[in-house]
Amino acid sequence: MRNHVSNVFSNSTSPAAPKLWPGPATRVSASKGFPMTTDDPNFAPYPGRYEVARIKGIPPNEDPVLLDITGEADVQERIDKIREIVERGPIPDGGLSWNHESRVVTVRLVAAVDGTSPEVERLKEEVLAEAEEFTVEFQEDLTVEFQSVAYSRQELLDLADHIFFSVAPGRQIAGGWSTSENRVEVLIGEGDDETQTLIEALDDKRIVIQIVPPGPWEVL
């Protein structure tokens, strides 16, 4: 088994749409990771927890025992480690994503990923070493793709904050930072010409406007 690395030189064209929850001036951003707390349904108590705890070597009365419902707890933990490497690195990042079906981690960087940047290559080596450690430990491939994008995660999060909380507060819009599109998506109800004009007036190519059926929308 081996790790796979591919370099992508344009914005993602994945057909998978970002998950967006509508509501008045609602901003939705990507999670920082996959936190597992005692509120997580993957955790015990559950029948048989003592046997599972004995096998895992975890005292059942002191620490939660992970019941891996999705079968991806180990890989998600590794993705969190990769995320930490990328976020503390010298290259601005455009976020990470995990494709459950293809089992591919995409690392987006605001830099060339074609081998011409020594800094990027060092970061890629560190990321791939983490993925290789996963492969050795679990005997399962972890594919990593590196993609060059135009805008950083922080830049788009700041832009989303500006749109939803400064430009159009209280308006019935939704959306947020789309990792896959490397843009801020703004959903506007059909017929709301005033809001559409307001967002279009920003004349910002980092913004993608989508017209959706009018509300009522529910804040989630």
TAPEHU-V363361 format. One record per pair of residues at least 4 apart in sequence whose C-alpha atoms are under 7 Angstrom apart, sorted by the first residue. I is the first residue (numbers start at 1). J is the second residue. Records with the same first field share a line. If there is no record, write none. Layout:
BEGIN
I: J ; J
END
This chain:
BEGIN
1: 140 ; 141
2: 141
3: 131 ; 132 ; 141 ; 142 ; 143
4: 143 ; 144
5: 143 ; 144 ; 145
6: 145 ; 146
7: 113 ; 114 ; 145 ; 146 ; 147
8: 146 ; 147 ; 148
9: 147 ; 148
10: 148 ; 149
11: 149 ; 181 ; 182
12: 180 ; 181
18: 178
20: 28 ; 175
21: 174 ; 175 ; 220
22: 26 ; 173 ; 174 ; 175 ; 217 ; 218 ; 219
23: 172 ; 173 ; 174 ; 217 ; 218 ; 219
24: 170 ; 171 ; 172 ; 173 ; 174 ; 219
25: 164 ; 165 ; 168 ; 169 ; 170 ; 171 ; 172 ; 173 ; 174
26: 164 ; 173 ; 174 ; 175
27: 160 ; 164 ; 174 ; 175 ; 176
28: 175 ; 176 ; 177
29: 176 ; 177
33: 80
34: 76 ; 80
36: 40
38: 43 ; 64
42: 66 ; 67 ; 68 ; 69
43: 64 ; 65 ; 66 ; 67
44: 49 ; 64 ; 65 ; 66 ; 67
45: 49
48: 52
49: 53 ; 60
50: 54 ; 60
51: 55
52: 56
53: 57 ; 58 ; 59 ; 60 ; 65
54: 58
58: 63
59: 63
60: 64 ; 65
68: 73
72: 76
73: 77
74: 78
75: 79
76: 80
77: 81
78: 82
79: 83
80: 84
81: 85
82: 86 ; 127 ; 130
83: 87 ; 96
84: 88
85: 89 ; 127
86: 93
87: 93
89: 123
91: 109 ; 110
92: 109 ; 110 ; 152
93: 108 ; 109 ; 110 ; 152 ; 153
94: 108 ; 109 ; 110 ; 149 ; 151 ; 152 ; 153 ; 179 ; 182
95: 107 ; 108 ; 153 ; 179
96: 105 ; 106 ; 107 ; 108
97: 105 ; 106
98: 103 ; 104 ; 105 ; 106
99: 103 ; 104 ; 105
103: 142 ; 143
104: 142 ; 143 ; 144
105: 143 ; 144 ; 145
106: 144 ; 145 ; 146 ; 147
107: 145 ; 146 ; 147
108: 146 ; 147 ; 148 ; 149
109: 147 ; 148 ; 149
110: 148 ; 149 ; 150 ; 151 ; 152
111: 148
112: 116 ; 117 ; 148
113: 120 ; 146 ; 147 ; 148
115: 121
117: 121
118: 122
119: 123
120: 124
121: 125
122: 126
123: 127
124: 128
125: 129
126: 130
127: 131
128: 132
129: 133
130: 134
131: 135 ; 142
132: 136
133: 137
134: 138
135: 139 ; 140 ; 141 ; 142
149: 182
151: 155 ; 156 ; 182
152: 156
153: 157
154: 158
155: 159
156: 160 ; 177 ; 183 ; 184
157: 161 ; 177
158: 162
159: 163
160: 164 ; 176 ; 177 ; 184
161: 165
162: 166 ; 167
163: 167 ; 168
164: 168 ; 169
165: 169
173: 186 ; 187 ; 188
174: 186 ; 187 ; 188
175: 185 ; 186 ; 187
176: 184 ; 185 ; 186
177: 183 ; 184 ; 185
178: 182 ; 183 ; 184 ; 185
183: 206 ; 207 ; 208
184: 206 ; 207 ; 208
185: 207 ; 208 ; 209
186: 208 ; 209 ; 210
187: 209 ; 210 ; 211 ; 212
188: 192 ; 196 ; 210 ; 211 ; 212
189: 211 ; 212 ; 213 ; 214 ; 215
190: 211 ; 212 ; 213 ; 214
192: 196
193: 197
194: 198
195: 199
196: 200
197: 201
END
